[in-house]
Amino acid sequence: MKVFWFLLGISVFSVIVWLSIPGEEDLIIAHLRNFTEAVSFEPNTDPIAILARETQILTYFTEDAYIDVGMPLAVVRGRSALATVFEKISLDAGITVTFLDATVSFDRRLLIAAGRLEVSVEMNQKNYGTRVFDVALRQIDGNWLLTDLRVIVPVEQQIKH
């Protein structure tokens, strides 16, 4: 009887441990949450801190990433092009990107993921509302890197143009 209770205890403990280990989708969503925190800058951030943060942001993308965050920035193709964009923009006023939600699906065989990222954007103390992005990621050397980040334009905005 003691063996039964011991095995039952081990089984329950194993199930609890298994349920508490985050799945790959959870890890990817946490990575996207960290990304949104990285792209936020306080007003009047020290130029050296901005440079360090920009370098950190670049590590979230593959070399050939496609980045379209919408107006006022143009489409960026590749990590080196994104670095050039950083040289041209001013972040004196600060920008706050707040993670709202993300959903991803993960292909274990191909080590790719695709989904949606929803954020709130505020710049110059003006709220630009919610932005939704299609995202694609690829696992390279154990790290999830963005290969595609595209803003989804709401249907009502497409009709106005």
KEVEX-900299 format. One record per atom (N, C-alpha, C): x, y, z; atom name; residue in three letters; residue number from 1. Coordinates in Angstrom, 3 decimals. Example, Ala and Ser with C-alpha at 12.3 -4.5 7.8 and 13.67 -1.06 7.14 Angstrom:
<atoms>
       xx       yy       zz atomo residuo num
   13.190   -5.690    7.800     N     ALA   1
   12.300   -4.500    7.800    CA     ALA   1
   13.200   -3.300    7.800     C     ALA   1
   12.850   -2.250    7.080     N     SER   2
   13.670   -1.060    7.140    CA     SER   2
   12.900    0.030    7.870     C     SER   2
</atoms>
This chain:
<atoms>
       xx       yy       zz atomo residuo num
    0.810   -1.188    0.000     N     MET   1
    0.000    0.000    0.000    CA     MET   1
    0.860    1.261    0.000     C     MET   1
    1.997    1.205    0.711     N     LYS   2
    2.894    2.354    0.747    CA     LYS   2
    3.442    2.656   -0.641     C     LYS   2
    3.701    1.602   -1.398     N     VAL   3
    4.222    1.778   -2.755    CA     VAL   3
    3.188    2.497   -3.616     C     VAL   3
    1.916    2.135   -3.477     N     PHE   4
    0.848    2.800   -4.229    CA     PHE   4
    0.817    4.291   -3.931     C     PHE   4
    0.821    4.659   -2.648     N     TRP   5
    0.779    6.078   -2.278    CA     TRP   5
    2.034    6.808   -2.726     C     TRP   5
    3.164    6.123   -2.669     N     PHE   6
    4.415    6.730   -3.132    CA     PHE   6
    4.349    7.011   -4.637     C     PHE   6
    3.882    6.023   -5.419     N     LEU   7
    3.759    6.199   -6.866    CA     LEU   7
    2.713    7.259   -7.216     C     LEU   7
    1.620    7.286   -6.471     N     LEU   8
    0.600    8.306   -6.692    CA     LEU   8
    1.167    9.703   -6.401     C     LEU   8
    1.914    9.828   -5.327     N     GLY   9
    2.553   11.109   -4.982    CA     GLY   9
    3.525   11.556   -6.056     C     GLY   9
    4.333   10.633   -6.558     N     ILE  10
    5.288   10.942   -7.633    CA     ILE  10
    4.533   11.375   -8.883     C     ILE  10
    3.454   10.682   -9.198     N     SER  11
    2.661   11.015  -10.391    CA     SER  11
    2.054   12.407  -10.285     C     SER  11
    1.466   12.715   -9.144     N     VAL  12
    0.865   14.041   -8.944    CA     VAL  12
    1.938   15.113   -9.028     C     VAL  12
    3.066   14.891   -8.392     N     PHE  13
    4.176   15.848   -8.435    CA     PHE  13
    4.656   16.043   -9.879     C     PHE  13
    4.775   14.974  -10.630     N     SER  14
    5.219   15.057  -12.023    CA     SER  14
    4.256   15.871  -12.870     C     SER  14
    2.952   15.658  -12.672     N     VAL  15
    1.943   16.404  -13.419    CA     VAL  15
    2.032   17.893  -13.083     C     VAL  15
    2.188   18.216  -11.810     N     ILE  16
    2.298   19.623  -11.391    CA     ILE  16
    3.532   20.267  -12.015     C     ILE  16
    4.655   19.588  -12.003     N     VAL  17
    5.881   20.120  -12.614    CA     VAL  17
    5.680   20.292  -14.113     C     VAL  17
    5.081   19.301  -14.760     N     TRP  18
    4.861   19.362  -16.207    CA     TRP  18
    3.962   20.543  -16.576     C     TRP  18
    2.921   20.779  -15.789     N     LEU  19
    2.006   21.877  -16.061    CA     LEU  19
    2.635   23.249  -15.797     C     LEU  19
    3.615   23.302  -14.911     N     SER  20
    4.228   24.593  -14.580    CA     SER  20
    5.367   24.982  -15.531     C     SER  20
    5.832   24.049  -16.332     N     ILE  21
    6.888   24.360  -17.296    CA     ILE  21
    6.241   25.053  -18.488     C     ILE  21
    6.729   26.261  -18.835     N     PRO  22
    6.103   26.978  -19.953    CA     PRO  22
    6.362   26.265  -21.281     C     PRO  22
    5.343   26.278  -22.142     N     GLY  23
    5.488   25.715  -23.472    CA     GLY  23
    6.237   26.685  -24.370     C     GLY  23
    6.573   26.238  -25.553     N     GLU  24
    7.314   27.075  -26.494    CA     GLU  24
    6.523   28.334  -26.859     C     GLU  24
    5.211   28.208  -26.997     N     GLU  25
    4.380   29.376  -27.301    CA     GLU  25
    4.475   30.415  -26.195     C     GLU  25
    4.467   29.954  -24.936     N     ASP  26
    4.592   30.872  -23.800    CA     ASP  26
    5.942   31.578  -23.808     C     ASP  26
    6.985   30.848  -24.161     N     LEU  27
    8.320   31.452  -24.223    CA     LEU  27
    8.398   32.506  -25.337     C     LEU  27
    7.762   32.228  -26.455     N     ILE  28
    7.759   33.178  -27.569    CA     ILE  28
    6.986   34.440  -27.184     C     ILE  28
    5.844   34.267  -26.542     N     ILE  29
    5.053   35.423  -26.109    CA     ILE  29
    5.833   36.249  -25.087     C     ILE  29
    6.536   35.598  -24.174     N     ALA  30
    7.380   36.325  -23.218    CA     ALA  30
    8.473   37.091  -23.954     C     ALA  30
    9.016   36.505  -24.998     N     HIS  31
   10.038   37.169  -25.808    CA     HIS  31
    9.457   38.414  -26.494     C     HIS  31
    8.234   38.299  -27.015     N     LEU  32
    7.576   39.454  -27.634    CA     LEU  32
    7.274   40.538  -26.601     C     LEU  32
    6.916   40.143  -25.399     N     ARG  33
    6.685   41.106  -24.312    CA     ARG  33
    7.991   41.862  -24.002     C     ARG  33
    9.090   41.134  -23.919     N     ASN  34
   10.397   41.768  -23.684    CA     ASN  34
   10.765   42.714  -24.818     C     ASN  34
   10.430   42.329  -26.036     N     PHE  35
   10.694   43.178  -27.195    CA     PHE  35
    9.960   44.507  -27.070     C     PHE  35
    8.684   44.470  -26.695     N     THR  36
    7.916   45.714  -26.574    CA     THR  36
    8.484   46.605  -25.479     C     THR  36
    8.996   46.008  -24.426     N     GLU  37
    9.638   46.802  -23.373    CA     GLU  37
   10.934   47.421  -23.886     C     GLU  37
   11.658   46.700  -24.725     N     ALA  38
   12.939   47.198  -25.245    CA     ALA  38
   12.758   48.393  -26.167     C     ALA  38
   11.645   48.459  -26.899     N     VAL  39
   11.460   49.566  -27.845    CA     VAL  39
   10.864   50.808  -27.188     C     VAL  39
   10.645   50.775  -25.894     N     SER  40
   10.150   51.944  -25.164    CA     SER  40
   11.332   52.749  -24.629     C     SER  40
   11.242   54.075  -24.780     N     PHE  41
   12.294   54.976  -24.316    CA     PHE  41
   11.679   56.074  -23.468     C     PHE  41
   12.283   56.374  -22.342     N     GLU  42
   11.861   57.504  -21.516    CA     GLU  42
   12.265   58.801  -22.216     C     GLU  42
   11.521   59.893  -21.988     N     PRO  43
   11.931   61.184  -22.569    CA     PRO  43
   13.326   61.576  -22.075     C     PRO  43
   14.063   62.214  -22.946     N     ASN  44
   15.408   62.713  -22.626    CA     ASN  44
   16.345   61.630  -22.107     C     ASN  44
   16.266   60.444  -22.697     N     THR  45
   17.172   59.357  -22.342    CA     THR  45
   18.575   59.718  -22.804     C     THR  45
   19.546   59.386  -22.006     N     ASP  46
   20.946   59.641  -22.312    CA     ASP  46
   21.314   59.007  -23.658     C     ASP  46
   22.039   59.722  -24.524     N     PRO  47
   22.384   59.176  -25.847    CA     PRO  47
   23.117   57.828  -25.791     C     PRO  47
   23.934   57.633  -24.793     N     ILE  48
   24.643   56.356  -24.671    CA     ILE  48
   23.660   55.243  -24.328     C     ILE  48
   22.679   55.545  -23.473     N     ALA  49
   21.650   54.556  -23.130    CA     ALA  49
   20.788   54.250  -24.352     C     ALA  49
   20.505   55.268  -25.163     N     ILE  50
   19.725   55.049  -26.388    CA     ILE  50
   20.494   54.131  -27.331     C     ILE  50
   21.774   54.377  -27.500     N     LEU  51
   22.599   53.542  -28.375    CA     LEU  51
   22.622   52.093  -27.881     C     LEU  51
   22.747   51.918  -26.582     N     ALA  52
   22.750   50.562  -26.018    CA     ALA  52
   21.409   49.874  -26.254     C     ALA  52
   20.317   50.613  -26.082     N     ARG  53
   18.991   50.043  -26.293    CA     ARG  53
   18.779   49.711  -27.756     C     ARG  53
   19.224   50.576  -28.663     N     GLU  54
   19.090   50.299  -30.091    CA     GLU  54
   19.839   49.025  -30.461     C     GLU  54
   21.016   48.857  -29.890     N     THR  55
   21.795   47.638  -30.126    CA     THR  55
   21.028   46.422  -29.615     C     THR  55
   20.397   46.562  -28.457     N     GLN  56
   19.591   45.474  -27.906    CA     GLN  56
   18.416   45.156  -28.826     C     GLN  56
   17.754   46.174  -29.350     N     ILE  57
   16.607   45.974  -30.240    CA     ILE  57
   17.023   45.196  -31.480     C     ILE  57
   18.187   45.503  -32.017     N     LEU  58
   18.664   44.803  -33.213    CA     LEU  58
   18.795   43.304  -32.977     C     LEU  58
   19.070   42.898  -31.744     N     THR  59
   19.243   41.471  -31.452    CA     THR  59
   17.930   40.695  -31.519     C     THR  59
   16.803   41.384  -31.613     N     TYR  60
   15.507   40.725  -31.719    CA     TYR  60
   15.178   40.327  -33.160     C     TYR  60
   15.978   40.759  -34.133     N     PHE  61
   15.662   40.554  -35.549    CA     PHE  61
   16.715   39.700  -36.243     C     PHE  61
   16.269   38.985  -37.292     N     THR  62
   17.205   38.274  -38.151    CA     THR  62
   17.866   39.281  -39.084     C     THR  62
   18.938   38.868  -39.722     N     GLU  63
   19.652   39.749  -40.661    CA     GLU  63
   18.763   40.216  -41.800     C     GLU  63
   17.841   39.361  -42.242     N     ASP  64
   17.006   39.681  -43.403    CA     ASP  64
   15.561   40.021  -43.017     C     ASP  64
   15.348   40.498  -41.807     N     ALA  65
   13.993   40.774  -41.309    CA     ALA  65
   13.276   41.819  -42.160     C     ALA  65
   11.958   41.661  -42.248     N     TYR  66
   11.087   42.619  -42.927    CA     TYR  66
   10.310   43.333  -41.828     C     TYR  66
   10.439   44.661  -41.748     N     ILE  67
    9.843   45.428  -40.662    CA     ILE  67
    8.996   46.550  -41.247     C     ILE  67
    7.710   46.526  -40.931     N     ASP  68
    6.789   47.573  -41.375    CA     ASP  68
    5.913   47.943  -40.186     C     ASP  68
    6.285   49.029  -39.485     N     VAL  69
    5.520   49.460  -38.314    CA     VAL  69
    4.496   50.534  -38.670     C     VAL  69
    4.391   50.849  -39.948     N     GLY  70
    3.422   51.848  -40.394    CA     GLY  70
    3.994   53.249  -40.342     C     GLY  70
    3.142   54.206  -40.605     N     MET  71
    3.559   55.606  -40.638    CA     MET  71
    4.054   56.023  -39.271     C     MET  71
    5.028   56.865  -39.137     N     PRO  72
    5.700   57.630  -40.185    CA     PRO  72
    6.947   56.945  -40.730     C     PRO  72
    7.255   55.727  -40.265     N     LEU  73
    8.469   55.052  -40.719    CA     LEU  73
    8.203   54.232  -41.980     C     LEU  73
    9.181   54.219  -42.845     N     ALA  74
    9.086   53.430  -44.071    CA     ALA  74
    9.378   51.965  -43.758     C     ALA  74
    9.079   51.108  -44.698     N     VAL  75
    9.380   49.686  -44.573    CA     VAL  75
   10.902   49.523  -44.491     C     VAL  75
   11.327   48.661  -43.587     N     VAL  76
   12.753   48.402  -43.392    CA     VAL  76
   13.005   46.943  -43.733     C     VAL  76
   14.020   46.709  -44.539     N     ARG  77
   14.386   45.343  -44.913    CA     ARG  77
   15.799   45.049  -44.414     C     ARG  77
   15.852   44.303  -43.324     N     GLY  78
   17.134   43.869  -42.792    CA     GLY  78
   17.565   44.618  -41.551     C     GLY  78
   18.368   43.925  -40.765     N     ARG  79
   18.859   44.487  -39.500    CA     ARG  79
   19.749   45.695  -39.739     C     ARG  79
   20.575   45.660  -40.773     N     SER  80
   21.463   46.805  -41.034    CA     SER  80
   20.664   48.033  -41.450     C     SER  80
   19.576   47.845  -42.192     N     ALA  81
   18.723   48.976  -42.563    CA     ALA  81
   18.033   49.545  -41.327     C     ALA  81
   17.667   48.690  -40.384     N     LEU  82
   17.059   49.161  -39.148    CA     LEU  82
   18.065   49.987  -38.351     C     LEU  82
   19.310   49.577  -38.336     N     ALA  83
   20.348   50.351  -37.648    CA     ALA  83
   20.479   51.739  -38.274     C     ALA  83
   20.348   51.827  -39.599     N     THR  84
   20.404   53.118  -40.293    CA     THR  84
   19.214   53.995  -39.904     C     THR  84
   18.037   53.394  -39.761     N     VAL  85
   16.849   54.140  -39.332    CA     VAL  85
   17.079   54.728  -37.949     C     VAL  85
   17.675   53.955  -37.058     N     PHE  86
   17.956   54.446  -35.708    CA     PHE  86
   18.830   55.697  -35.736     C     PHE  86
   19.758   55.773  -36.683     N     GLU  87
   20.639   56.933  -36.780    CA     GLU  87
   19.875   58.185  -37.188     C     GLU  87
   18.746   58.017  -37.874     N     LYS  88
   18.009   59.154  -38.432    CA     LYS  88
   16.879   59.667  -37.542     C     LYS  88
   16.416   58.869  -36.592     N     ILE  89
   15.274   59.301  -35.801    CA     ILE  89
   15.718   59.863  -34.452     C     ILE  89
   14.906   60.735  -33.914     N     SER  90
   15.163   61.338  -32.615    CA     SER  90
   14.174   60.779  -31.604     C     SER  90
   14.685   60.362  -30.472     N     LEU  91
   13.839   59.799  -29.436    CA     LEU  91
   13.827   60.682  -28.191     C     LEU  91
   14.074   61.988  -28.377     N     ASP  92
   14.111   62.909  -27.245    CA     ASP  92
   12.795   62.944  -26.477     C     ASP  92
   11.688   62.849  -27.179     N     ALA  93
   10.377   62.938  -26.535    CA     ALA  93
    9.973   61.628  -25.865     C     ALA  93
   10.634   60.558  -26.217     N     GLY  94
   10.302   59.259  -25.635    CA     GLY  94
    9.182   58.567  -26.378     C     GLY  94
    9.119   57.295  -26.188     N     ILE  95
    8.058   56.475  -26.780    CA     ILE  95
    7.763   55.350  -25.801     C     ILE  95
    6.485   55.095  -25.609     N     THR  96
    6.075   54.013  -24.729    CA     THR  96
    5.252   53.020  -25.542     C     THR  96
    5.755   51.815  -25.614     N     VAL  97
    5.044   50.731  -26.290    CA     VAL  97
    4.655   49.737  -25.202     C     VAL  97
    3.356   49.557  -25.037     N     THR  98
    2.837   48.690  -23.981    CA     THR  98
    2.281   47.408  -24.593     C     THR  98
    2.790   46.297  -24.125     N     PHE  99
    2.314   44.988  -24.557    CA     PHE  99
    0.878   44.805  -24.088     C     PHE  99
   -0.026   44.453  -25.013     N     LEU 100
   -1.416   44.183  -24.662    CA     LEU 100
   -1.745   42.705  -24.765     C     LEU 100
   -1.357   42.084  -25.895     N     ASP 101
   -1.690   40.681  -26.099    CA     ASP 101
   -0.846   40.122  -27.240     C     ASP 101
   -0.704   38.831  -27.257     N     ALA 102
   -0.031   38.148  -28.359    CA     ALA 102
   -0.560   36.724  -28.443     C     ALA 102
   -0.648   36.250  -29.662     N     THR 103
   -0.985   34.849  -29.900    CA     THR 103
   -0.003   34.332  -30.931     C     THR 103
    0.471   33.127  -30.721     N     VAL 104
    1.406   32.527  -31.671    CA     VAL 104
    1.110   31.047  -31.826     C     VAL 104
    1.454   30.550  -32.989     N     SER 105
    1.445   29.104  -33.211    CA     SER 105
    2.866   28.719  -33.582     C     SER 105
    3.263   27.561  -33.133     N     PHE 106
    4.648   27.129  -33.225    CA     PHE 106
    4.739   25.834  -34.005     C     PHE 106
    5.636   25.788  -34.970     N     ASP 107
    5.889   24.574  -35.739    CA     ASP 107
    7.197   23.960  -35.229     C     ASP 107
    7.052   22.916  -34.448     N     ARG 108
    8.211   22.274  -33.810    CA     ARG 108
    9.195   21.695  -34.842     C     ARG 108
    8.666   21.215  -35.954     N     ARG 109
    9.511   20.587  -36.969    CA     ARG 109
   10.380   21.615  -37.690     C     ARG 109
    9.787   22.767  -38.039     N     LEU 110
   10.527   23.791  -38.795    CA     LEU 110
   11.169   24.854  -37.911     C     LEU 110
   10.858   24.846  -36.619     N     LEU 111
   11.346   25.842  -35.670    CA     LEU 111
   10.995   27.264  -36.104     C     LEU 111
    9.725   27.434  -36.493     N     ILE 112
    9.208   28.755  -36.843    CA     ILE 112
    7.925   28.992  -36.057     C     ILE 112
    7.570   30.252  -35.925     N     ALA 113
    6.342   30.627  -35.241    CA     ALA 113
    5.724   31.802  -35.981     C     ALA 113
    4.412   31.890  -35.916     N     ALA 114
    3.692   32.998  -36.541    CA     ALA 114
    2.536   33.373  -35.635     C     ALA 114
    2.160   34.647  -35.683     N     GLY 115
    1.040   35.067  -34.853    CA     GLY 115
    0.769   36.543  -34.944     C     GLY 115
    0.146   37.054  -33.895     N     ARG 116
   -0.239   38.461  -33.807    CA     ARG 116
    0.306   39.056  -32.521     C     ARG 116
    0.684   40.318  -32.601     N     LEU 117
    1.155   41.084  -31.453    CA     LEU 117
    0.332   42.355  -31.385     C     LEU 117
   -0.249   42.623  -30.225     N     GLU 118
   -1.064   43.820  -30.041    CA     GLU 118
   -0.413   44.697  -28.979     C     GLU 118
   -0.180   45.962  -29.336     N     VAL 119
    0.470   46.911  -28.430    CA     VAL 119
   -0.281   48.236  -28.433     C     VAL 119
   -0.007   49.030  -27.422     N     SER 120
   -0.491   50.401  -27.356    CA     SER 120
    0.734   51.300  -27.500     C     SER 120
    0.606   52.372  -28.295     N     VAL 121
    1.748   53.245  -28.565    CA     VAL 121
    1.431   54.661  -28.097     C     VAL 121
    2.367   55.219  -27.354     N     GLU 122
    2.254   56.604  -26.898    CA     GLU 122
    3.592   57.305  -27.164     C     GLU 122
    3.504   58.480  -27.797     N     MET 123
    4.715   59.245  -28.081    CA     MET 123
    4.402   60.717  -27.896     C     MET 123
    5.335   61.450  -27.302     N     ASN 124
    5.137   62.872  -27.016    CA     ASN 124
    3.874   63.079  -26.183     C     ASN 124
    3.630   62.181  -25.265     N     GLN 125
    2.452   62.205  -24.397    CA     GLN 125
    1.148   62.189  -25.192     C     GLN 125
    1.186   61.698  -26.414     N     LYS 126
   -0.004   61.545  -27.239    CA     LYS 126
   -0.203   60.054  -27.484     C     LYS 126
   -1.414   59.586  -27.223     N     ASN 127
   -1.715   58.174  -27.396    CA     ASN 127
   -2.091   57.918  -28.848     C     ASN 127
   -1.351   57.031  -29.494     N     TYR 128
   -1.614   56.669  -30.884    CA     TYR 128
   -2.486   55.423  -30.989     C     TYR 128
   -2.977   54.961  -29.869     N     GLY 129
   -3.905   53.843  -29.874    CA     GLY 129
   -3.231   52.489  -29.978     C     GLY 129
   -4.054   51.534  -30.332     N     THR 130
   -3.616   50.147  -30.417    CA     THR 130
   -3.095   49.851  -31.816     C     THR 130
   -2.001   49.161  -31.877     N     ARG 131
   -1.459   48.670  -33.139    CA     ARG 131
   -1.401   47.158  -33.057     C     ARG 131
   -1.797   46.510  -34.136     N     VAL 132
   -1.735   45.051  -34.209    CA     VAL 132
   -0.756   44.690  -35.316     C     VAL 132
    0.119   43.755  -35.029     N     PHE 133
    1.147   43.333  -35.977    CA     PHE 133
    1.035   41.842  -36.252     C     PHE 133
    1.238   41.476  -37.505     N     ASP 134
    1.508   40.085  -37.838    CA     ASP 134
    2.987   39.882  -37.555     C     ASP 134
    3.316   38.791  -36.894     N     VAL 135
    4.712   38.504  -36.592    CA     VAL 135
    5.068   37.104  -37.073     C     VAL 135
    6.299   36.967  -37.480     N     ALA 136
    6.861   35.652  -37.800    CA     ALA 136
    8.233   35.597  -37.141     C     ALA 136
    8.529   34.476  -36.554     N     LEU 137
    9.802   34.294  -35.860    CA     LEU 137
   10.435   32.984  -36.293     C     LEU 137
   11.740   32.928  -36.145     N     ARG 138
   12.487   31.711  -36.450    CA     ARG 138
   13.456   31.467  -35.304     C     ARG 138
   13.578   30.209  -34.920     N     GLN 139
   14.518   29.881  -33.856    CA     GLN 139
   15.895   29.645  -34.459     C     GLN 139
   16.857   30.440  -34.019     N     ILE 140
   18.231   30.330  -34.493    CA     ILE 140
   19.127   30.222  -33.266     C     ILE 140
   19.879   29.148  -33.195     N     ASP 141
   20.771   28.895  -32.058    CA     ASP 141
   20.046   29.020  -30.721     C     ASP 141
   18.814   28.520  -30.668     N     GLY 142
   18.051   28.528  -29.432    CA     GLY 142
   17.350   29.838  -29.112     C     GLY 142
   17.521   30.861  -29.958     N     ASN 143
   16.898   32.161  -29.731    CA     ASN 143
   15.804   32.415  -30.765     C     ASN 143
   14.693   32.981  -30.318     N     TRP 144
   13.612   33.340  -31.228    CA     TRP 144
   13.854   34.729  -31.768     C     TRP 144
   14.004   34.832  -33.102     N     LEU 145
   14.265   36.109  -33.755    CA     LEU 145
   13.128   36.455  -34.700     C     LEU 145
   12.769   37.725  -34.728     N     LEU 146
   11.718   38.201  -35.624    CA     LEU 146
   12.225   38.219  -37.058     C     LEU 146
   11.494   37.562  -37.940     N     THR 147
   11.810   37.608  -39.367    CA     THR 147
   10.860   38.527  -40.103     C     THR 147
    9.717   38.786  -39.471     N     ASP 148
    8.679   39.596  -40.112    CA     ASP 148
    7.866   40.291  -39.028     C     ASP 148
    7.732   41.595  -39.149     N     LEU 149
    6.919   42.400  -38.239    CA     LEU 149
    6.168   43.398  -39.099     C     LEU 149
    4.855   43.155  -39.288     N     ARG 150
    4.045   43.990  -40.189    CA     ARG 150
    2.812   44.499  -39.472     C     ARG 150
    2.608   45.811  -39.533     N     VAL 151
    1.409   46.387  -38.947    CA     VAL 151
    0.211   45.985  -39.796     C     VAL 151
   -0.887   45.696  -39.120     N     ILE 152
   -2.128   45.374  -39.812    CA     ILE 152
   -2.953   46.646  -39.853     C     ILE 152
   -3.266   47.097  -41.039     N     VAL 153
   -4.042   48.322  -41.198    CA     VAL 153
   -5.519   47.963  -41.094     C     VAL 153
   -6.241   48.608  -40.172     N     PRO 154
   -7.675   48.314  -40.057    CA     PRO 154
   -8.408   48.590  -41.362     C     PRO 154
   -9.465   47.844  -41.624     N     VAL 155
  -10.221   47.956  -42.866    CA     VAL 155
  -10.713   49.381  -43.087     C     VAL 155
  -11.186   50.061  -42.022     N     GLU 156
  -11.716   51.409  -42.205    CA     GLU 156
  -10.633   52.384  -42.672     C     GLU 156
   -9.375   52.145  -42.290     N     GLN 157
   -8.287   53.012  -42.763    CA     GLN 157
   -7.967   52.727  -44.229     C     GLN 157
   -8.094   51.473  -44.647     N     GLN 158
   -7.819   51.124  -46.034    CA     GLN 158
   -8.857   51.759  -46.965     C     GLN 158
  -10.107   51.825  -46.524     N     ILE 159
  -11.176   52.371  -47.347    CA     ILE 159
  -11.003   53.869  -47.552     C     ILE 159
  -10.494   54.587  -46.549     N     LYS 160
  -10.349   56.044  -46.634    CA     LYS 160
   -9.324   56.454  -47.675     C     LYS 160
   -8.374   55.603  -47.977     N     HIS 161
   -7.304   55.981  -48.911    CA     HIS 161
   -7.686   55.761  -50.301     C     HIS 161
</atoms>
